[in-house]
Amino acid sequence: MSEATWYDDKRDGDRRPEQPPSREALRLTFRFDGDQVELAGVQAVRTLIPPRVGPEPEEGKHAGEWLQLRDRNDRVLYTRVLHDPLRTRVDVHDAERGPSIVVGPPAAGTFDALVPDLPDAVVAVLYASPPVEGAELRPAVVVGRYELPPSGRAGAS
């Protein structure tokens, strides 16, 4: 793969402080149809969200998919790396050519992402590599910015 992936940049001393584990979480449900993605629901849940460590993936530099929670100043509070949430890649095996990944456009579906319920988080930003048939993953771009509801989030049972 010619583009850097987010985990290739690990250097000693270049780690962000860990986000502490959280037991208050949000289940963000996204609905997509082609390249149109909407935040379909936000549900407060009580579950353990482990800390994320290591360098942050960067838009336009790293390939893949991730979701960021940001504050009013657009500062990143938390990043959740996702695995092909728009279902654009399929692993296939050809007896003559061996294994490969086939890339295609997203169809329609839903996916959930669990993130910590951070009081300062006001927006979720979804990043994804554009699906280009027959090509390697391209650097990720913003798919959408989604406002988070301010009330009824903390203290779910």
Backbone as CSV, one residue per row, in Angstrom:
resi,resn,N_x,N_y,N_z,CA_x,CA_y,CA_z,C_x,C_y,C_z
1,MET,0.838,-1.171,0.000,0.000,0.000,0.000,0.883,1.234,0.000
2,SER,0.675,2.132,-0.925,1.567,3.274,-1.060,1.251,4.386,-0.079
3,GLU,0.002,4.551,0.326,-0.367,5.598,1.281,-0.084,5.116,2.699
4,ALA,0.281,6.027,3.562,0.524,5.679,4.957,-0.790,5.346,5.644
5,THR,-0.757,4.360,6.492,-1.915,4.077,7.321,-1.668,4.711,8.673
6,TRP,-2.715,4.960,9.424,-2.587,5.717,10.668,-1.638,5.085,11.660
7,TYR,-1.484,3.756,11.634,-0.648,3.108,12.631,0.810,2.998,12.207
8,ASP,1.190,3.465,11.012,2.578,3.418,10.563,3.425,4.518,11.180
9,ASP,2.814,5.518,11.786,3.534,6.691,12.256,4.010,6.606,13.697
10,LYS,3.940,5.449,14.328,4.295,5.356,15.741,5.781,5.663,15.928
11,ARG,6.050,6.643,16.778,7.411,7.000,17.127,7.452,7.142,18.646
12,ASP,8.551,6.718,19.244,8.686,6.867,20.692,8.569,8.338,21.048
13,GLY,7.844,8.624,22.108,7.691,9.998,22.569,6.660,10.792,21.788
14,ASP,5.985,10.184,20.802,5.016,10.901,19.976,3.608,10.388,20.260
15,ARG,3.313,10.132,21.526,1.997,9.623,21.890,1.189,10.708,22.560
16,ARG,-0.044,10.824,22.173,-0.972,11.708,22.868,-1.298,11.091,24.213
17,PRO,-1.633,11.902,25.194,-2.098,11.314,26.452,-3.340,10.475,26.187
18,GLU,-3.459,9.379,26.902,-4.613,8.507,26.730,-5.882,9.194,27.206
19,GLN,-6.972,8.922,26.519,-8.289,9.288,27.022,-8.615,8.221,28.051
20,PRO,-8.948,8.602,29.285,-9.228,7.559,30.281,-10.422,6.707,29.860
21,PRO,-10.475,5.460,30.355,-11.627,4.625,30.035,-12.903,5.286,30.549
22,SER,-13.988,5.021,29.871,-15.269,5.624,30.241,-16.330,4.538,30.346
23,ARG,-17.207,4.655,31.314,-18.345,3.738,31.426,-19.621,4.374,30.894
24,GLU,-19.592,5.667,30.645,-20.731,6.369,30.039,-20.423,6.481,28.555
25,ALA,-21.319,5.988,27.737,-21.041,5.921,26.303,-22.248,6.359,25.490
26,LEU,-21.979,6.606,24.224,-23.027,6.885,23.248,-22.942,5.844,22.146
27,ARG,-24.078,5.320,21.763,-24.163,4.474,20.572,-24.679,5.373,19.459
28,LEU,-23.805,5.676,18.510,-24.183,6.493,17.358,-24.560,5.542,16.231
29,THR,-25.782,5.665,15.737,-26.253,4.819,14.643,-26.300,5.657,13.378
30,PHE,-25.598,5.191,12.363,-25.539,5.885,11.081,-26.287,5.066,10.039
31,ARG,-26.964,5.753,9.146,-27.653,5.146,8.015,-26.993,5.699,6.755
32,PHE,-26.711,4.821,5.794,-26.098,5.292,4.544,-26.799,4.684,3.345
33,ASP,-26.799,5.445,2.280,-27.319,5.013,0.982,-26.396,5.622,-0.050
34,GLY,-25.527,4.798,-0.631,-24.496,5.331,-1.514,-23.545,6.182,-0.700
35,ASP,-23.251,7.368,-1.188,-22.324,8.237,-0.467,-23.037,9.202,0.488
36,GLN,-24.339,9.034,0.671,-25.099,9.859,1.616,-25.146,9.151,2.972
37,VAL,-24.610,9.805,4.005,-24.557,9.218,5.338,-25.221,10.186,6.308
38,GLU,-26.130,9.657,7.133,-26.791,10.498,8.125,-26.690,9.846,9.494
39,LEU,-26.663,10.677,10.531,-26.711,10.189,11.897,-28.177,9.916,12.208
40,ALA,-28.531,8.651,12.330,-29.929,8.255,12.481,-30.366,8.173,13.933
41,GLY,-29.427,8.026,14.854,-29.810,7.925,16.255,-28.631,8.048,17.190
42,VAL,-28.921,8.538,18.402,-27.925,8.644,19.464,-28.576,8.067,20.712
43,GLN,-27.935,7.060,21.290,-28.478,6.417,22.482,-27.401,6.376,23.560
44,ALA,-27.740,6.864,24.756,-26.830,6.755,25.893,-26.863,5.323,26.400
45,VAL,-25.686,4.749,26.617,-25.569,3.388,27.126,-24.487,3.353,28.200
46,ARG,-24.591,2.375,29.062,-23.563,2.189,30.088,-22.754,0.970,29.694
47,THR,-21.544,1.211,29.216,-20.638,0.147,28.804,-19.219,0.698,28.875
48,LEU,-18.246,-0.158,28.923,-16.856,0.273,29.010,-16.324,0.638,27.631
49,ILE,-15.827,1.853,27.518,-15.133,2.291,26.301,-13.657,2.381,26.668
50,PRO,-12.816,1.490,26.134,-11.399,1.520,26.496,-10.710,2.765,25.927
51,PRO,-9.574,3.141,26.517,-8.853,4.300,25.997,-8.244,3.985,24.635
52,ARG,-8.036,5.010,23.843,-7.329,4.874,22.567,-5.955,5.490,22.756
53,VAL,-4.943,4.799,22.283,-3.582,5.310,22.405,-2.965,5.414,21.026
54,GLY,-1.879,6.148,20.933,-1.158,6.260,19.675,-1.524,7.516,18.928
55,PRO,-0.858,7.728,17.820,-1.078,8.951,17.035,-2.460,8.975,16.383
56,GLU,-2.958,10.163,16.190,-4.253,10.353,15.534,-4.110,10.161,14.027
57,PRO,-5.074,9.499,13.381,-5.072,9.489,11.915,-5.351,10.896,11.415
58,GLU,-4.826,11.228,10.241,-4.976,12.574,9.693,-5.683,12.552,8.347
59,GLU,-6.629,13.489,8.193,-7.352,13.648,6.936,-6.371,13.979,5.818
60,GLY,-6.564,13.346,4.662,-5.728,13.615,3.500,-4.375,12.939,3.537
61,LYS,-4.015,12.352,4.668,-2.717,11.678,4.792,-2.873,10.171,4.987
62,HIS,-3.818,9.775,5.842,-3.984,8.364,6.173,-5.231,7.788,5.517
63,ALA,-5.135,6.515,5.170,-6.264,5.796,4.574,-7.035,5.073,5.670
64,GLY,-8.292,4.783,5.397,-9.112,4.043,6.339,-10.338,4.838,6.745
65,GLU,-10.912,4.459,7.878,-12.126,5.110,8.358,-12.006,5.347,9.852
66,TRP,-12.491,6.490,10.302,-12.512,6.786,11.726,-13.568,7.835,12.019
67,LEU,-13.921,7.911,13.303,-14.923,8.844,13.784,-14.292,9.663,14.893
68,GLN,-14.437,10.977,14.825,-13.886,11.848,15.860,-15.004,12.585,16.576
69,LEU,-14.839,12.750,17.890,-15.687,13.637,18.667,-14.914,14.929,18.845
70,ARG,-15.594,16.053,18.617,-14.935,17.359,18.703,-15.727,18.297,19.593
71,ASP,-15.020,19.285,20.155,-15.671,20.270,21.018,-16.076,21.502,20.203
72,ARG,-16.584,22.528,20.876,-17.052,23.755,20.207,-15.962,24.467,19.418
73,ASN,-14.706,24.265,19.809,-13.574,24.884,19.105,-12.995,23.973,18.028
74,ASP,-13.712,22.900,17.702,-13.312,21.922,16.688,-12.051,21.156,17.085
75,ARG,-11.777,21.088,18.378,-10.635,20.343,18.895,-11.037,18.876,19.051
76,VAL,-10.174,17.963,18.632,-10.453,16.529,18.722,-10.382,16.093,20.177
77,LEU,-11.468,15.470,20.649,-11.538,14.952,22.010,-11.324,13.446,22.062
78,TYR,-11.769,12.753,21.012,-11.689,11.298,20.985,-11.743,10.841,19.531
79,THR,-11.004,9.773,19.226,-11.035,9.174,17.891,-11.302,7.681,18.023
80,ARG,-12.250,7.208,17.242,-12.574,5.776,17.182,-12.276,5.296,15.774
81,VAL,-11.318,4.377,15.628,-10.998,3.810,14.318,-12.074,2.781,13.984
82,LEU,-12.563,2.814,12.758,-13.626,1.927,12.298,-13.082,0.990,11.217
83,HIS,-13.760,-0.119,11.002,-13.358,-1.053,9.946,-14.433,-1.096,8.869
84,ASP,-14.201,-0.413,7.788,-15.050,-0.431,6.597,-16.546,-0.326,6.920
85,PRO,-16.962,0.722,7.625,-18.376,0.814,8.023,-19.342,0.953,6.846
86,LEU,-18.864,1.497,5.719,-19.733,1.672,4.551,-19.699,0.456,3.622
87,ARG,-18.988,-0.566,4.052,-18.923,-1.856,3.333,-18.544,-1.684,1.869
88,THR,-17.392,-1.073,1.655,-16.926,-0.832,0.293,-15.874,-1.839,-0.158
89,ARG,-15.417,-2.720,0.758,-14.347,-3.658,0.408,-14.758,-5.087,0.730
90,VAL,-14.338,-5.995,-0.140,-14.602,-7.417,0.044,-13.304,-8.162,-0.222
91,ASP,-12.943,-9.071,0.685,-11.785,-9.937,0.466,-12.209,-11.073,-0.445
92,VAL,-11.444,-11.299,-1.512,-11.736,-12.403,-2.429,-10.463,-13.216,-2.653
93,HIS,-10.649,-14.454,-3.064,-9.500,-15.305,-3.351,-9.662,-15.891,-4.748
94,ASP,-8.687,-15.631,-5.557,-8.648,-16.172,-6.914,-7.575,-17.255,-6.916
95,ALA,-7.895,-18.441,-7.421,-6.964,-19.569,-7.409,-5.662,-19.246,-8.140
96,GLU,-5.714,-18.405,-9.168,-4.508,-18.082,-9.937,-3.782,-16.848,-9.395
97,ARG,-4.522,-15.827,-8.980,-3.903,-14.573,-8.529,-3.745,-14.465,-7.020
98,GLY,-4.406,-15.337,-6.276,-4.313,-15.288,-4.823,-5.320,-14.320,-4.231
99,PRO,-5.162,-14.021,-2.945,-6.129,-13.141,-2.280,-5.968,-11.687,-2.716
100,SER,-7.093,-10.984,-2.726,-7.076,-9.555,-3.050,-8.310,-8.900,-2.435
101,ILE,-8.312,-7.610,-2.465,-9.455,-6.844,-1.974,-10.124,-6.185,-3.166
102,VAL,-11.436,-6.386,-3.275,-12.216,-5.760,-4.333,-12.938,-4.566,-3.710
103,VAL,-12.803,-3.416,-4.351,-13.402,-2.178,-3.843,-14.555,-1.790,-4.744
104,GLY,-15.637,-1.351,-4.120,-16.794,-0.904,-4.880,-17.518,0.198,-4.142
105,PRO,-18.506,0.776,-4.756,-19.243,1.861,-4.101,-20.102,1.334,-2.961
106,PRO,-20.367,2.175,-1.961,-21.258,1.731,-0.887,-22.675,1.566,-1.421
107,ALA,-23.391,0.597,-0.890,-24.791,0.385,-1.279,-25.661,1.106,-0.263
108,ALA,-26.338,0.375,0.574,-27.174,0.965,1.622,-27.063,0.097,2.862
109,GLY,-27.195,0.710,4.031,-27.131,-0.043,5.264,-27.020,0.863,6.466
110,THR,-26.706,0.261,7.592,-26.506,1.006,8.835,-25.261,0.468,9.529
111,PHE,-24.718,1.284,10.414,-23.649,0.828,11.295,-23.702,1.640,12.577
112,ASP,-23.177,1.039,13.644,-23.119,1.686,14.948,-21.665,1.919,15.330
113,ALA,-21.440,2.952,16.121,-20.123,3.214,16.689,-20.325,3.597,18.148
114,LEU,-19.595,2.935,19.044,-19.630,3.279,20.459,-18.497,4.252,20.753
115,VAL,-18.836,5.352,21.401,-17.867,6.383,21.762,-18.155,6.819,23.195
116,PRO,-17.159,7.370,23.888,-17.439,7.850,25.240,-18.386,9.043,25.202
117,ASP,-19.222,9.165,26.230,-20.135,10.301,26.349,-19.379,11.433,27.039
118,LEU,-18.719,12.244,26.261,-17.906,13.345,26.778,-18.748,14.614,26.821
119,PRO,-18.809,15.284,27.973,-19.680,16.454,28.102,-19.341,17.594,27.139
120,ASP,-18.080,17.712,26.724,-17.689,18.804,25.823,-17.864,18.462,24.346
121,ALA,-18.208,17.208,24.037,-18.364,16.795,22.633,-19.676,17.347,22.080
122,VAL,-19.581,18.107,20.992,-20.767,18.686,20.368,-20.969,18.210,18.934
123,VAL,-19.945,17.608,18.346,-20.050,17.162,16.961,-19.248,15.876,16.771
124,ALA,-19.749,15.010,15.896,-19.027,13.807,15.470,-18.656,14.014,14.004
125,VAL,-17.415,13.708,13.665,-16.929,13.860,12.288,-16.506,12.486,11.787
126,LEU,-17.107,12.060,10.676,-16.827,10.761,10.083,-15.879,10.932,8.899
127,TYR,-14.811,10.142,8.890,-13.825,10.132,7.805,-13.843,8.768,7.138
128,ALA,-13.621,8.744,5.823,-13.516,7.472,5.101,-12.691,7.663,3.841
129,SER,-12.000,6.601,3.458,-11.280,6.603,2.178,-12.303,6.461,1.064
130,PRO,-12.219,7.310,0.043,-13.169,7.185,-1.067,-12.987,5.836,-1.772
131,PRO,-14.080,5.127,-2.046,-13.954,3.841,-2.735,-13.693,4.059,-4.219
132,VAL,-12.537,3.591,-4.675,-12.179,3.695,-6.085,-11.951,2.274,-6.581
133,GLU,-12.850,1.809,-7.445,-12.775,0.427,-7.919,-11.429,0.153,-8.565
134,GLY,-10.822,-0.981,-8.179,-9.573,-1.423,-8.770,-8.358,-0.662,-8.281
135,ALA,-8.493,0.186,-7.271,-7.367,0.968,-6.786,-7.134,0.705,-5.304
136,GLU,-5.937,1.068,-4.845,-5.648,0.984,-3.415,-6.445,2.046,-2.685
137,LEU,-6.521,1.898,-1.378,-7.233,2.899,-0.585,-6.588,4.270,-0.747
138,ARG,-7.417,5.250,-0.910,-6.983,6.643,-1.016,-6.988,7.273,0.372
139,PRO,-6.311,8.404,0.566,-6.392,9.087,1.849,-7.845,9.444,2.182
140,ALA,-8.167,9.352,3.466,-9.535,9.594,3.925,-9.912,11.067,3.819
141,VAL,-11.199,11.292,3.620,-11.785,12.631,3.565,-12.986,12.663,4.502
142,VAL,-13.456,13.854,4.820,-14.638,13.985,5.669,-15.865,13.525,4.893
143,VAL,-16.603,12.598,5.467,-17.850,12.124,4.885,-19.006,12.974,5.395
144,GLY,-18.914,13.365,6.667,-19.969,14.192,7.237,-19.632,14.674,8.633
145,ARG,-20.288,15.771,9.022,-20.214,16.324,10.379,-21.626,16.257,10.947
146,TYR,-21.742,15.735,12.173,-23.048,15.480,12.754,-23.119,16.084,14.152
147,GLU,-24.081,16.967,14.363,-24.261,17.565,15.683,-24.790,16.519,16.652
148,LEU,-24.256,16.553,17.867,-24.719,15.646,18.913,-25.743,16.359,19.784
149,PRO,-26.790,15.664,20.184,-27.803,16.308,21.034,-27.205,16.651,22.405
150,PRO,-27.580,17.799,22.971,-26.989,18.216,24.239,-27.602,17.571,25.462
151,SER,-28.838,17.093,25.388,-29.492,16.613,26.604,-29.772,15.130,26.557
152,GLY,-29.936,14.551,27.752,-30.318,13.144,27.841,-29.211,12.188,27.534
153,ARG,-27.953,12.655,27.592,-26.850,11.778,27.216,-26.219,11.106,28.409
154,ALA,-25.939,11.811,29.472,-25.219,11.225,30.596,-26.171,10.454,31.504
155,GLY,-25.614,9.468,32.195,-26.357,8.749,33.209,-27.292,7.669,32.696
156,ALA,-26.998,7.068,31.548,-27.855,5.988,31.046,-27.675,4.746,31.900
157,SER,-28.706,3.965,31.963,-28.619,2.722,32.750,-28.313,1.550,31.859
